[in-house]
Amino acid sequence: MSLNTTVSGPETPGLPPVIVAHGLFGQGRNLGVIARALAETRRVIACDMRNHGDSFWDDDHSYDALAGDLAAVIAANGGEADVVGHSMGGKASMWLALTHPGLVRRLAVLDIAPVAYRHSQAELIDAMEQADFTASKTRSQADMALSEFVEDHSVRAFLLQSLDLKADPPRWRMNLAALRDQMPGLTGWPAADQGMRFDGPMLVLAGGDSDYVDDAGRAAIAALFPKGTVETVGGTGHWLHAEKPAEVSARIAAFLE
């Protein structure tokens, strides 16, 4: 089974395609602002990760599986790529670079580190499962239904991008059961083999108001990615590419080229 992908931009002589990997509860188009900016000069392949969007569902949502999916996309598109990943997609991209280093030329990661986190997103799965969308015909009606369980409007807006309102009744385009079951692994980090590292160029953009890339995260990046650099995007949180799209896209484009 292969991931659903959206391909844009021209092939550029001497440069491989750019693979874009989204975060938990998202889909390929969530990083559309970055994909569109890069596609002005590069071939860009935006992926719906397994159990998300229009990609296949599977009980296995481990980082081994996620990295394997990305490796298959790269193998089918020339055998080498630059990779951009946010949050869960960033972890999958880092694990890809560590386990399949020959497939990755340059790696850009948005606001995540190769460490285990203590938080869980299971409460959002609870909310998505509990909300009743039976009578929802429009996005505003769905937002009203979800607001009973999720207070933050921006979080609701993000989640509702993955609600299929054309289905009867509306349904989530995510395998919530598998994501709940695999949540400890998703917030965790696989055990790296002794000496495992990626020696290619790597950039981590961290949100200035986010705590996802702390001192422990920076130390882990330095250990596994000797050529990795961490830069801060001031005035942004975990969704830095949505808060400062032009700056984040420009920084990534400059790094990749």
N, C-alpha and C positions, 0 to 999 in steps of 0.2 A: 504494500500500500504506500502511496506517495502523497505528499502534502499538496493541498490546493495552493496554487501560486498565482500571482499577478505580475506580469512582466511589462516593463516600460523602459524607455530610453534607448539610445543607440549603442551598438557595440563599439568599443573604443580600442583601436589597435594598441597592443602592449599592456592593456589593463584588463583584469578579469571582471566578471560581474560582481555586483554588490548584493549580498543576501541580507534581508531585513527580517528580524525575529521579534515579535511583540511579546508583551507581558501577560500575566495571568488575567483571565476573564476578557481578553481582548481579541483582536483579529488583525490580519495583515494591514488593513487600512488605517489602524490606529497610529501607525508611524507614517501616514501618508504625506505629511508635510516634509519629512526628511526624504522620503522616496521621490517625491516630485522635484525637490531641489537637486538631488543627486542625478536624477534621470535627465537633467538638462545636458549632461555630458557623459553619462555612464549607463550601461545596462543594469537595471535594478530588478531584483526578484523578491517581491514581498510575499512572505509565507503566512498562511493560517497554520498555526501549530496544531498538532494532534489534539483532539477533543475540543477544538475551538473552530468557529467560523464554518467554512465549507469543507474542512479536512475530516478525515476518518476518525471514528471513535475507537478507543482501545482501553482496556483496563490498566495497561502499563503507561504511567505518565512520569517515569523516572527520568533523570537527566541523561542517563545512558541512552534511553529511547529517544528523547528529544534531540540529543546531539546526533544520534544515528540518522534521524529523519533529515536534519540539515546536511549531514554528510552525503546522503543520497541525492539531495537536490544539487549540491555542488558537483558530485560525480557526473550527474546528467547534464551539467552545463559547463563542461570544459575541464573540470578537475581541480580548479583553484578559484578562490573568491575572497573578496573583502567581506567582512561580516559585521553587521551592526545589530545590537540587541539591547532591549530595555527590560529591566527587572527579571522576570522568569526567563525571557528570551535572552537576556544578558548572561544569566547563569548557564543556559544551554549553550550559548555561543562560546563562553569561556571553557566549558567542559569539552566542546567540540575541538577547540584549539589545543587543549591539553592531550586529548586522546587521538586526534587526527591532525597533527600539526602541519602535515604536508598539504592539507587542503586549504589552509588559511594563510593569506598573504598579510593582511592587516586586520586588526580587531578593534572595534569601537564599542564601548559598553556604556549604557546610561543608568546611572544611579543604583548600582548594585555591586556587591563584592563577593568573592568566592569564600563565603563563610556561612554558617548556620545562623538563622535568625529565630528569635523566640516567639515572634507574633504568629498568628494564624489568621487566615482569611475565611475560616469556616463560618463565621457569623454572616458574611455576605451570601454564602451559599444557602444558609438558613433563610435569609430574607428573600432570595430569589425563588426558593421553593415554596415559601409560605404565601407570597403575594398572589392574589387571584386576578388573573388577566382575562377571565372568561368574557367580560363585557367590554374589553378594551379594543377599540377599533382604530384609535389614533395614538400617536406618541404621547400627547398630553394626558390622555386617559390612562395609559400605562404608567406614566410618571406619577399620577395621582395614586394608583394602586400600590406602587412600590414605595411611595413616600410614607406609608404606614409603618414600614420596617426599616427604611434607610433615610436618615434625616438630611444628609448632605446632598444638595442638588447636583453638584458636579459629579459625585460618585454615581448617583442615579443616572445621569446623562450618559456616563461612560458605560455602565452596565447595560442600559437599554439599547445601545448600538447592537447588541448581540441578541435582542429579542425579535423573533420572527413574527411580526404582526399579521402577515398574510396567511399564516397557518390558522386552522380552526380546531381547537382554540390556539391562541398564540403560544409559542414554545421557545425555550432558550436554545440557541445554536451553540450549546456547550454541553459537555458530558459532566454534569454536576456531580453525579454519583462517583465517577472516577476521580474527579478533582478533589472531592472530599476525602476519599479513601487514601489518596496519594499526598495529601497536604503536608504531613510531616517531612516527606522527602523533598517537597517543593520549597518549603521554608528552610530546609537543611542544605547540606552540601556533601557530595560524594567523598568518600575517603580516597585521597590522592595517593598514588604509589610513590615510594621513595624516589626522589630525584625527578619526578614528573614536573615539566615546565614547558612553557611556550616561549621561544626565543625571538619571535617576530615582534614588530612594532605594535603597541597596544595603548589605547587611550581610554581613560575612564572619565566621563563627565559627571560630576556629582552636584546635586542640588544644594545650593548654599543654605537653604532652610531645612534640608532633609538630614536625617541621622542614619541613612542606609550605608554610607561609606564613612565609618569612624576610624579611629586609630588602628583597631584590630583588623578592619577591612583593608586599610592601606598596607599593613604589614603582610597580610595574606597575598595581596596583589604583588607586592615586591618580591615575595618568595617564589611565586608561581610564574610571574611574568616579569623577568629581569629588565625588559625594555619598556615596561608599562609606566605610564605617567598618569597622575590624577590631577584634573583641573576642576575648579569650582565654577559653577554658573550662578552668580549672585542673584538673590531675590527669587529663587525658584525652589520648589519642593520636589517630590518624587517624580512628578509629571513635568519635568523641566522642558521637554520638547513641546508640550502644549502651552506652557507659560511664556517661553521665549523661543518661539519656533525659528525665527530668522537667525538668531545668534547660535542656537544649537546646531542648526543645519549648516551654517557657514563653518563652524568649528570642525564638524565631522567631515565636510567636503575638503577642507584644507588638509586635514590629517590624512585622508585617504589618497589624496592626489599629490 
